[in-house]
Every structure is written in structure tokens, then in C-alpha cells.
Amino acid sequence: MAKTGNTLVALVAGAAIGVAAGMLYAPDSGEKTRKKLKKKAKKAQADLDAQARKAYDQLATEASKLTGTVNTKASELKGSVSDRLETALSSASYKADDAIVALENKLEQLRAQNAKLQKPSSVNGAIQKADAKVNA
């Protein structure tokens, strides 16, 4: 794009210089030559303005497309990261539940072992201990 723009500017500038040189050596009077030069300069300026507008429009269109693409990719990545985070949190929650269940089971086992080690302090305690052995 930059090479095309530079080439176009060089071409227009060369044409303008060529026109100006041709008019200077033309057999017309100085006043006519100056008018022709002024007219050609205005035309060259209008042509350059038109080319600049065209180049600006093309760049604006490309920038708009690029912005749209970047926004789309950013939205996709945002959704992907959100999904991954949600999955990781859910998995961690399930693992925490599994750990809690395992700890509760171990606690029950420790309570049972602890009850076996305790001496009953009364007749009722001895009966409860015997019932616990039978139920276990």
C-alpha cells in the first residue's frame, strides 16, 4: 500500500513538473503561461486531494475490519477463559466434597476406636459400650 502511494505521488509530481516545464518553453505569452500553470497546479492539487481521500478511506476501512477482528477474537478468548475458570472451580468443588466425606468417615472410625479405649464410668456406660460393640 505504501509503495503504491509513493509511486502515485511521484508519478503525479513528475507529470506536474513536466507540464510546468513544457509551458515555460511554450510560445505563449507570460500571462497566458502563468494562467495555465495556475490552472494545472489547481488540477494537480485536486487530484492529490482525491487520491489522499481515497487512500484515507481505504485505510479507514481496513482499520475498521481489523478492529472488528480483534474485538471478535477478544470476545472468544474471554468466553474461553470464563468457561475454563468455571470448569476448574466446579472440579475443585467436587474434590472438596470428596475430601470432606473422606474426613467424616475417618472421624467416625476414630470415634469408634476412641470408644473402645474408654472405660465405662457406670453400669449404664458399660451397657452402652456393649451395645456399641454389638451394633458395630
N, C-alpha and C positions, 0 to 999 in steps of 0.2 A: 504494500500500500504506500509506504514512504517513498520507494523508488519511483513508483508511477507518478506520485505527486511532484517529486523533484524533476522528473523528466518533463512533465507537463509544464511546470513553471519555466524551465529552461527553454522549452520549445516556444512558449508564448513570448518570453523575453527576447529570444533570438528573432522571432518574427517582427516584434515591435522595433527592435534595433535596425533590422533590415528595411522595414518600411520607412523609418526615420531617415536612414542613410539614402535611400532612393529618392525621397522627397527633397533632401538637401541638394542633391545633384540634378534635380528636375529643372526644366527650363521655365517653370512658373515663377511669378514674382514672389518676393519675400512675404508679402501679406497673405497671398494665397497658400504659400507653403506653410506659414505659421498656423493658418486656419485648418489646413489638412492635418498638420501634426497634432493640433489640439483635439481635433475630431478623432483621430486614430488613437490618441492617448486615452481619451474617454472611453472609446470602444474597448481598448485593451484592459482598462480598469474594470469595466463592466464584465468582461469575460473572466477576469481573475476573480471578481466578486462571485460570479456564478459558480466557478469551479470551487472556490472556498466554501460556498454554501453547500454544494453537492458533497464535498469531502466531509464537512461537518455533519451533514445528515447521515452519511454512511457510518461515520464513527459513532454517532448517537444511537443508530440502530444496532450496531454491533455491541455497544456498551449495554444497551437495554437487554439484548439477548444474553449477554454474559451475566448480567445481574440476575436475570431470571433463572439461569442455570445454577448459579451459586446459591440463590435462595432455595431452589428445589433440593439441591444436594444437602444444604444445611438442615432443611426440614427432615429429609430422610435420615440423616445422621442423628438428629435429635430424637426422632422416633425410635431408632435402633438402640440408642443408648438408654432411653427410658424403658424399653422392653427388656433389655439385658439387666438393668438395675432391678426392675420388678421381679424378674425370674430369680435373680440372686437373693433378693430379700425373702421371697417365698420359700426357696430352698433352705435358707438359713432358719426360717421359722419352723419348718418341718423337722430339721435336725435338732433344734432347741427342744421341740416337743418330745422327740425320741429320747433325748438326754434326760429330760425331766421324768419320763416314765421309767427309764432305767434306774435313776436315782431313787425314785419312790419304791421300786422293787427291792433295791439294795437296802433301803431304810427298813422295810418290813422284815427282811431277813435278819438284819442286825437287831431289831426289836425282839424277834423270836429267840435269837441266841442270847440276848441280854436277859430275857425272861427265864431261860433255862438256868442261868447262873445265879439268879436271885433266890434267897431262902425265904420261904413264907414266914411272915411275922405272926400269923394267926391261923386258926383252923380254916377260916373262910379263904385265906390266901392259898393254903395247901390244896383246897378243893378246886379253886380256880386254876391253879397250876396243873393239877391232874387233868382237868377238863381241857386245858390248852394242849396238853400232850396228846390227848385222845383225838381232838379236832385236827391237830396238825398232822 
